[in-house]
Amino acid sequence: MARSKPISVKIATAKVIKALETKLAQVEADYSKQDEKETKFKKAQEKWQKEIGTWAMTKFSKAENIRTNYRQWNKTLNVDFDLITDEKDFPKEPERDFEIIHVHTYREMKEEIENAIRILKMTDEETVSTSTYNAIARYL
């Protein structure tokens, strides 16, 4: 088994600051657009649920294990059944193409990135050490 050696690289401080500023702008934009994207996803999810209902009704003749429950007090009938199906004709469920960032996570990330930028702007060093880079690498 090969033993890995630690990487020792000098990275220009200006490049790291620019990368952190870019990441900060991206995090802020993603967080601000999150509600809009979630609303769009929920609409797609509702549309898919209607498609599933329509699809299931067309396949009812192939239903197995049919169960019914009639509630006379509010005059509702619940029909539950199982369908064995091929994945080919089953409507595709929508997926989130974004990551949900919770408020506390957003605030923590934003604060850490801003602190790193402030500290790096105060330094006179032309390069960032590997240990410093490792501390901020998760944001880049």
Backbone as a printed PyTorch tensor [residue, N CA C, xyz], in Angstrom:
tensor([[[  0.8410,  -1.1690,   0.0000],
         [  0.0000,   0.0000,   0.0000],
         [  0.8860,   1.2320,   0.0000]],

        [[  0.6610,   2.1200,  -0.9390],
         [  1.4780,   3.3250,  -1.0570],
         [  1.0900,   4.3320,   0.0210]],

        [[  2.0790,   5.0050,   0.4990],
         [  1.8690,   6.0150,   1.5280],
         [  1.8160,   7.3740,   0.8560]],

        [[  0.7850,   8.1380,   1.1550],
         [  0.6750,   9.4390,   0.5140],
         [  1.4440,  10.4720,   1.3160]],

        [[  2.1100,  11.3400,   0.5900],
         [  2.8800,  12.4050,   1.2190],
         [  2.0270,  13.6630,   1.2320]],

        [[  2.1840,  14.4870,   2.2530],
         [  1.4090,  15.7320,   2.2810],
         [  1.8230,  16.6470,   1.1320]],

        [[  0.8630,  17.3840,   0.6250],
         [  1.1110,  18.3090,  -0.4680],
         [  1.5390,  19.6460,   0.1140]],

        [[  2.6040,  20.1770,  -0.4040],
         [  3.0800,  21.4730,   0.0450],
         [  3.0760,  22.4080,  -1.1590]],

        [[  2.0880,  23.3000,  -1.1830],
         [  1.9060,  24.1900,  -2.3120],
         [  1.7600,  25.6220,  -1.7980]],

        [[  2.2840,  26.5500,  -2.5270],
         [  2.0990,  27.9690,  -2.2120],
         [  1.1290,  28.5430,  -3.2220]],

        [[  0.0620,  29.1130,  -2.7330],
         [ -0.9600,  29.6900,  -3.5990],
         [ -0.9910,  31.1940,  -3.3550]],

        [[ -1.1060,  31.9540,  -4.4330],
         [ -1.1300,  33.4100,  -4.3150],
         [ -2.3390,  33.8570,  -3.4920]],

        [[ -2.1050,  34.7330,  -2.5370],
         [ -3.1540,  35.2280,  -1.6480],
         [ -4.2690,  35.9100,  -2.4410]],

        [[ -3.9090,  36.6640,  -3.4540],
         [ -4.9100,  37.3680,  -4.2630],
         [ -5.8590,  36.3820,  -4.9510]],

        [[ -5.3240,  35.2520,  -5.4290],
         [ -6.1580,  34.2440,  -6.0790],
         [ -7.1350,  33.6170,  -5.0860]],

        [[ -6.6600,  33.3600,  -3.8750],
         [ -7.5180,  32.7610,  -2.8480],
         [ -8.6190,  33.7400,  -2.4540]],

        [[ -8.2630,  35.0160,  -2.2890],
         [ -9.2620,  36.0340,  -1.9410],
         [-10.3190,  36.1220,  -3.0310]],

        [[ -9.8810,  36.1510,  -4.2880],
         [-10.8240,  36.2360,  -5.4170],
         [-11.7330,  35.0100,  -5.4360]],

        [[-11.1790,  33.8330,  -5.2040],
         [-11.9770,  32.6020,  -5.1990],
         [-13.0010,  32.6210,  -4.0600]],

        [[-12.5920,  33.1130,  -2.8960],
         [-13.5140,  33.1990,  -1.7620],
         [-14.6260,  34.2170,  -2.0200]],

        [[-14.2840,  35.3370,  -2.6350],
         [-15.2930,  36.3500,  -2.9630],
         [-16.2970,  35.7970,  -3.9760]],

        [[-15.8100,  35.0330,  -4.9390],
         [-16.6850,  34.4070,  -5.9310],
         [-17.6250,  33.4080,  -5.2540]],

        [[-17.0660,  32.6090,  -4.3590],
         [-17.8680,  31.6200,  -3.6420],
         [-18.9070,  32.3020,  -2.7580]],

        [[-18.5370,  33.3860,  -2.0980],
         [-19.4710,  34.1260,  -1.2560],
         [-20.6380,  34.6510,  -2.0890]],

        [[-20.3420,  35.2050,  -3.2470],
         [-21.3890,  35.7150,  -4.1370],
         [-22.3060,  34.5710,  -4.5900]],

        [[-21.7300,  33.4070,  -4.8760],
         [-22.5080,  32.2460,  -5.3030],
         [-23.4250,  31.7630,  -4.1800]],

        [[-22.8990,  31.6810,  -2.9610],
         [-23.6940,  31.2270,  -1.8140],
         [-24.8580,  32.1800,  -1.5780]],

        [[-24.5970,  33.4840,  -1.6420],
         [-25.6540,  34.4770,  -1.4420],
         [-26.7200,  34.3750,  -2.5390]],

        [[-26.2960,  34.1970,  -3.7750],
         [-27.2470,  34.0750,  -4.8920],
         [-28.0760,  32.8000,  -4.7670]],

        [[-27.4260,  31.6850,  -4.4480],
         [-28.1460,  30.4170,  -4.2930],
         [-29.1800,  30.5130,  -3.1770]],

        [[-28.8060,  31.1370,  -2.0800],
         [-29.7210,  31.2580,  -0.9450],
         [-30.9040,  32.1660,  -1.2890]],

        [[-30.6380,  33.2510,  -2.0110],
         [-31.7230,  34.1770,  -2.3510],
         [-32.6960,  33.5800,  -3.3670]],

        [[-32.2440,  32.6750,  -4.2140],
         [-33.0990,  32.0520,  -5.2340],
         [-33.7340,  30.7500,  -4.7580]],

        [[-33.4170,  30.3470,  -3.5410],
         [-33.8580,  29.0570,  -3.0220],
         [-35.3850,  28.9450,  -2.9640]],

        [[-36.0770,  29.9670,  -2.4750],
         [-37.5380,  29.9090,  -2.3830],
         [-38.1810,  29.7720,  -3.7610]],

        [[-37.6470,  30.5200,  -4.7190],
         [-38.1590,  30.4600,  -6.0920],
         [-37.9840,  29.0580,  -6.6720]],

        [[-36.8150,  28.4610,  -6.4610],
         [-36.5470,  27.1220,  -6.9750],
         [-37.4170,  26.0810,  -6.2700]],

        [[-37.6320,  26.2440,  -4.9620],
         [-38.4540,  25.2990,  -4.2080],
         [-39.9040,  25.3670,  -4.6810]],

        [[-40.4140,  26.5630,  -4.9540],
         [-41.7800,  26.7240,  -5.4720],
         [-41.9180,  26.0290,  -6.8190]],

        [[-40.9370,  26.2180,  -7.6820],
         [-40.9420,  25.5740,  -9.0000],
         [-40.9220,  24.0480,  -8.8580]],

        [[-40.1190,  23.5390,  -7.9200],
         [-40.0330,  22.1000,  -7.6790],
         [-41.3620,  21.5590,  -7.1740]],

        [[-42.0130,  22.2760,  -6.2510],
         [-43.2910,  21.8130,  -5.7030],
         [-44.3720,  21.7790,  -6.7810]],

        [[-44.3630,  22.7440,  -7.6970],
         [-45.3200,  22.7320,  -8.8080],
         [-45.0850,  21.5180,  -9.6970]],

        [[-43.8160,  21.2170,  -9.9600],
         [-43.4830,  20.0280, -10.7620],
         [-43.9110,  18.7570, -10.0270]],

        [[-43.7570,  18.7420,  -8.7170],
         [-44.1520,  17.5870,  -7.9070],
         [-45.6770,  17.3920,  -7.9630]],

        [[-46.4360,  18.4850,  -7.8700],
         [-47.8950,  18.4080,  -7.9500],
         [-48.3440,  17.9100,  -9.3300]],

        [[-47.7000,  18.4100, -10.3750],
         [-48.0150,  17.9710, -11.7360],
         [-47.7480,  16.4740, -11.8780]],

        [[-46.6330,  16.0110, -11.3260],
         [-46.2760,  14.5930, -11.3800],
         [-47.3140,  13.7530, -10.6490]],

        [[-47.7870,  14.2210,  -9.4970],
         [-48.7950,  13.4710,  -8.7390],
         [-50.0820,  13.3260,  -9.5520]],

        [[-50.4600,  14.3780, -10.2900],
         [-51.6440,  14.2790, -11.1490],
         [-51.3980,  13.2820, -12.2870]],

        [[-50.1790,  13.3020, -12.8420],
         [-49.8340,  12.3500, -13.9030],
         [-49.9060,  10.9230, -13.3840]],

        [[-49.4500,  10.7010, -12.1630],
         [-49.4900,   9.3630, -11.5600],
         [-50.9330,   8.9110, -11.4020]],

        [[-51.8090,   9.8130, -10.9510],
         [-53.2230,   9.4720, -10.7930],
         [-53.8530,   9.0740, -12.1150]],

        [[-53.5960,   9.8670, -13.1480],
         [-54.1320,   9.5690, -14.4850],
         [-53.5630,   8.2520, -14.9970]],

        [[-52.2720,   8.0700, -14.8210],
         [-51.6030,   6.8500, -15.2630],
         [-52.1940,   5.6290, -14.5500]],

        [[-52.3960,   5.7470, -13.2260],
         [-52.9170,   4.6230, -12.4450],
         [-54.3430,   4.2730, -12.8590]],

        [[-55.1380,   5.2810, -13.1660],
         [-56.5260,   5.0100, -13.5740],
         [-56.5880,   4.2680, -14.9060]],

        [[-55.6470,   4.5620, -15.8090],
         [-55.6370,   3.8400, -17.0850],
         [-55.1850,   2.3880, -16.9010]],

        [[-54.4870,   2.1100, -15.8170],
         [-53.9880,   0.7540, -15.5480],
         [-54.8670,  -0.0040, -14.5490]],

        [[-56.0060,   0.5700, -14.1510],
         [-56.8360,  -0.0310, -13.1020],
         [-57.2790,  -1.4540, -13.4380]],

        [[-57.4560,  -1.7430, -14.7040],
         [-57.8830,  -3.0930, -15.0980],
         [-56.8310,  -4.1450, -14.7160]],

        [[-55.5870,  -3.7310, -14.5210],
         [-54.5020,  -4.6440, -14.1270],
         [-54.2480,  -4.6120, -12.6230]],

        [[-55.1060,  -3.9150, -11.8740],
         [-54.9030,  -3.7440, -10.4360],
         [-55.0280,  -5.0600,  -9.6830]],

        [[-54.2540,  -5.1610,  -8.6330],
         [-54.2820,  -6.3260,  -7.7400],
         [-54.5010,  -5.8180,  -6.3200]],

        [[-55.0270,  -6.7090,  -5.4830],
         [-55.1740,  -6.4100,  -4.0660],
         [-55.9680,  -5.1090,  -3.8500]],

        [[-57.1600,  -5.0490,  -4.4250],
         [-57.9940,  -3.8490,  -4.3330],
         [-58.6460,  -3.7840,  -2.9550]],

        [[-58.5160,  -2.6210,  -2.3210],
         [-59.0880,  -2.3920,  -0.9870],
         [-59.9420,  -1.1290,  -1.0550]],

        [[-61.1120,  -1.1790,  -0.4400],
         [-61.9830,  -0.0040,  -0.4100],
         [-62.3720,   0.3080,   1.0270]],

        [[-62.6450,   1.5740,   1.2670],
         [-63.0850,   2.0080,   2.5800],
         [-64.0740,   3.1560,   2.3660]],

        [[-65.3330,   2.9030,   2.7120],
         [-66.3630,   3.9330,   2.5460],
         [-66.6570,   4.5620,   3.9020]],

        [[-66.5970,   5.8770,   3.9460],
         [-66.9160,   6.6130,   5.1690],
         [-68.2750,   7.2890,   4.9600]],

        [[-69.2870,   6.7110,   5.5690],
         [-70.6490,   7.1930,   5.3540],
         [-70.8620,   8.5750,   5.9530]],

        [[-70.2050,   8.8530,   7.0600],
         [-70.4270,  10.1390,   7.7480],
         [-70.0580,  11.3470,   6.8920]],

        [[-69.0480,  11.2050,   6.0080],
         [-68.7250,  12.3210,   5.1010],
         [-68.8240,  11.9030,   3.6280]],

        [[-69.3880,  10.7300,   3.4120],
         [-69.6610,  10.2200,   2.0670],
         [-68.4220,  10.2070,   1.1640]],

        [[-67.3300,   9.6400,   1.6700],
         [-66.1130,   9.5070,   0.8710],
         [-65.7570,   8.0330,   0.7220]],

        [[-65.2120,   7.7160,  -0.4340],
         [-64.7740,   6.3620,  -0.7220],
         [-63.2650,   6.4070,  -0.9890]],

        [[-62.5390,   5.5800,  -0.3030],
         [-61.1060,   5.4680,  -0.5090],
         [-60.8440,   4.1340,  -1.2030]],

        [[-60.1780,   4.1880,  -2.3570],
         [-59.8310,   2.9770,  -3.1000],
         [-58.3170,   2.8810,  -3.1320]],

        [[-57.8210,   1.7460,  -2.7060],
         [-56.3820,   1.5110,  -2.6490],
         [-56.1070,   0.2280,  -3.4200]],

        [[-55.1070,   0.2470,  -4.2980],
         [-54.7930,  -0.9470,  -5.0790],
         [-53.3090,  -0.9790,  -5.4320]],

        [[-52.8470,  -2.1280,  -5.8180],
         [-51.4510,  -2.3230,  -6.1900],
         [-51.3610,  -2.5580,  -7.6960]],

        [[-50.3210,  -1.9990,  -8.2940],
         [-50.0490,  -2.2080,  -9.7180],
         [-48.6230,  -2.7100,  -9.8710]],

        [[-48.4740,  -3.7760, -10.6320],
         [-47.1480,  -4.2470, -11.0070],
         [-46.8750,  -3.6000, -12.3600]],

        [[-45.7600,  -2.8960, -12.4780],
         [-45.5310,  -2.1210, -13.6960],
         [-44.0900,  -2.1930, -14.1570]],

        [[-43.9220,  -1.8800, -15.4320],
         [-42.5790,  -1.7040, -15.9780],
         [-42.1700,  -0.2690, -15.6950]],

        [[-40.9190,  -0.0620, -15.4710],
         [-40.4000,   1.2950, -15.2390],
         [-40.4900,   2.1400, -16.5090]],

        [[-40.6460,   1.4970, -17.6610],
         [-40.6230,   2.2190, -18.9410],
         [-41.7360,   3.2470, -19.0720]],

        [[-42.9530,   2.8540, -18.7090],
         [-44.0850,   3.7590, -18.9210],
         [-44.4840,   4.5370, -17.6680]],

        [[-43.7670,   4.3530, -16.5880],
         [-44.0700,   5.0430, -15.3320],
         [-43.5890,   6.4920, -15.4110]],

        [[-44.4590,   7.4700, -15.0940],
         [-44.0300,   8.8760, -15.1580],
         [-42.8420,   9.1480, -14.2410]],

        [[-41.8810,   9.8830, -14.7620],
         [-40.6460,  10.1590, -14.0150],
         [-40.8830,  11.2320, -12.9590]],

        [[-40.4910,  10.9180, -11.7420],
         [-40.6440,  11.8640, -10.6320],
         [-39.6090,  12.9790, -10.7550]],

        [[-40.0180,  14.2450, -10.5360],
         [-39.0510,  15.3460, -10.6010],
         [-38.0550,  15.2730,  -9.4460]],

        [[-36.8490,  15.7470,  -9.7040],
         [-35.8000,  15.7620,  -8.6800],
         [-35.3360,  17.1880,  -8.4660]],

        [[-34.8960,  17.4760,  -7.2480],
         [-34.3400,  18.7980,  -6.9600],
         [-32.9960,  18.9180,  -7.6670]],

        [[-32.8020,  20.0200,  -8.3790],
         [-31.5100,  20.2740,  -9.0170],
         [-30.7580,  21.3580,  -8.2580]],

        [[-31.0900,  21.4730,  -6.9900],
         [-30.4450,  22.4580,  -6.1320],
         [-30.3570,  21.8960,  -4.7240]],

        [[-29.4830,  22.4840,  -3.9440],
         [-29.3070,  22.0510,  -2.5640],
         [-30.0240,  23.0310,  -1.6520]],

        [[-30.7630,  22.5070,  -0.6870],
         [-31.4530,  23.3670,   0.2700],
         [-30.4450,  23.7910,   1.3310]],

        [[-30.3190,  25.1040,   1.5120],
         [-29.4120,  25.6530,   2.5210],
         [-30.2720,  26.2260,   3.6410]],

        [[-30.1440,  25.6680,   4.8250],
         [-30.8980,  26.1600,   5.9690],
         [-30.2940,  27.4740,   6.4610]],

        [[-31.1030,  28.2770,   7.1340],
         [-30.6890,  29.6090,   7.5760],
         [-29.4120,  29.5520,   8.4060]],

        [[-29.3530,  28.6560,   9.3790],
         [-28.1690,  28.6020,  10.2450],
         [-26.9160,  28.1880,   9.4660]],

        [[-27.0740,  27.2940,   8.5080],
         [-25.9350,  26.8780,   7.6810],
         [-25.4750,  28.0280,   6.8000]],

        [[-26.4280,  28.7490,   6.2140],
         [-26.1020,  29.8930,   5.3660],
         [-25.3400,  30.9540,   6.1580]],

        [[-25.8600,  31.2960,   7.3230],
         [-25.2060,  32.3230,   8.1440],
         [-23.8000,  31.9110,   8.5550]],

        [[-23.6470,  30.6440,   8.9210],
         [-22.3350,  30.1460,   9.3340],
         [-21.3400,  30.1850,   8.1760]],

        [[-21.7650,  29.7010,   6.9990],
         [-20.8820,  29.7090,   5.8280],
         [-20.4980,  31.1350,   5.4490]],

        [[-21.4770,  32.0090,   5.4140],
         [-21.2370,  33.3940,   5.0310],
         [-20.2590,  34.0600,   5.9980]],

        [[-20.4630,  33.8430,   7.2850],
         [-19.5800,  34.4420,   8.2900],
         [-18.1530,  33.9150,   8.1710]],

        [[-18.0110,  32.6150,   7.9900],
         [-16.6710,  32.0310,   7.8790],
         [-15.9430,  32.5240,   6.6270]],

        [[-16.6520,  32.6050,   5.5150],
         [-16.0230,  33.0790,   4.2760],
         [-15.6310,  34.5510,   4.4130]],

        [[-16.5390,  35.3610,   4.9630],
         [-16.2260,  36.7830,   5.1600],
         [-15.0420,  36.9730,   6.0920]],

        [[-14.9710,  36.1870,   7.1650],
         [-13.8370,  36.2700,   8.0910],
         [-12.5330,  35.8960,   7.4000]],

        [[-12.5700,  34.8370,   6.5950],
         [-11.3660,  34.4100,   5.8750],
         [-10.9030,  35.4960,   4.9120]],

        [[-11.8440,  36.1260,   4.2160],
         [-11.4940,  37.2030,   3.2810],
         [-10.8600,  38.3710,   4.0260]],

        [[-11.4780,  38.7680,   5.1550],
         [-10.9180,  39.8830,   5.9430],
         [ -9.4980,  39.5920,   6.4180]],

        [[ -9.2880,  38.4020,   6.9200],
         [ -7.9590,  38.0280,   7.4360],
         [ -6.9370,  38.0010,   6.3090]],

        [[ -7.3140,  37.4100,   5.1770],
         [ -6.3810,  37.3300,   4.0450],
         [ -6.0660,  38.7070,   3.4660]],

        [[ -7.0150,  39.6280,   3.5220],
         [ -6.7540,  40.9850,   3.0220],
         [ -5.8060,  41.7560,   3.9390]],

        [[ -5.7250,  41.3630,   5.2020],
         [ -4.8410,  42.0460,   6.1580],
         [ -3.4040,  41.5410,   6.1070]],

        [[ -3.1950,  40.3750,   5.5250],
         [ -1.8490,  39.7960,   5.5320],
         [ -0.9380,  40.4620,   4.5050]],

        [[  0.3450,  40.4590,   4.8330],
         [  1.3590,  40.9690,   3.9130],
         [  1.9830,  39.8410,   3.0980]],

        [[  1.6300,  38.6090,   3.4300],
         [  2.1820,  37.4460,   2.7330],
         [  1.6570,  37.3990,   1.3000]],

        [[  2.5260,  37.0550,   0.3880],
         [  2.1250,  36.9520,  -1.0190],
         [  1.4650,  35.6150,  -1.3270]],

        [[  1.7540,  34.6140,  -0.5070],
         [  1.1740,  33.2870,  -0.7250],
         [  0.4810,  32.8050,   0.5360]],

        [[ -0.4240,  31.8640,   0.3400],
         [ -1.1640,  31.2620,   1.4420],
         [ -0.5370,  29.9050,   1.7340]],

        [[ -0.3260,  29.6120,   3.0030],
         [  0.2760,  28.3240,   3.3630],
         [ -0.7400,  27.2040,   3.1650]],

        [[ -0.2420,  25.9890,   3.1130],
         [ -1.0960,  24.8300,   2.8990],
         [ -2.0750,  24.6590,   4.0530]],

        [[ -1.6520,  24.9050,   5.2800],
         [ -2.5510,  24.7430,   6.4250],
         [ -3.6980,  25.7570,   6.3700]],

        [[ -3.3950,  26.9760,   5.9600],
         [ -4.4470,  27.9840,   5.8210],
         [ -5.3920,  27.5800,   4.7000]],

        [[ -4.8310,  27.1240,   3.5840],
         [ -5.6430,  26.7020,   2.4500],
         [ -6.5520,  25.5320,   2.8530]],

        [[ -6.0310,  24.5790,   3.6280],
         [ -6.8200,  23.4480,   4.0680],
         [ -8.0080,  23.9020,   4.9200]],

        [[ -7.8320,  24.9620,   5.6980],
         [ -8.9070,  25.4610,   6.5510],
         [-10.0550,  26.0740,   5.7410]],

        [[ -9.7630,  26.6100,   4.5640],
         [-10.7840,  27.2620,   3.7490],
         [-11.1460,  26.4800,   2.4910]],

        [[-10.4910,  25.3690,   2.2660],
         [-10.6620,  24.6020,   1.0210],
         [-12.0950,  24.1330,   0.8050]],

        [[-12.8440,  23.8670,   1.8570],
         [-14.2090,  23.3640,   1.6760],
         [-15.1240,  24.3830,   1.0150]],

        [[-14.7350,  25.6410,   1.0280],
         [-15.5520,  26.6890,   0.4080],
         [-15.1500,  26.9620,  -1.0340]],

        [[-14.0240,  26.4310,  -1.4590],
         [-13.5360,  26.7260,  -2.8170],
         [-13.9060,  25.6450,  -3.8010]]])
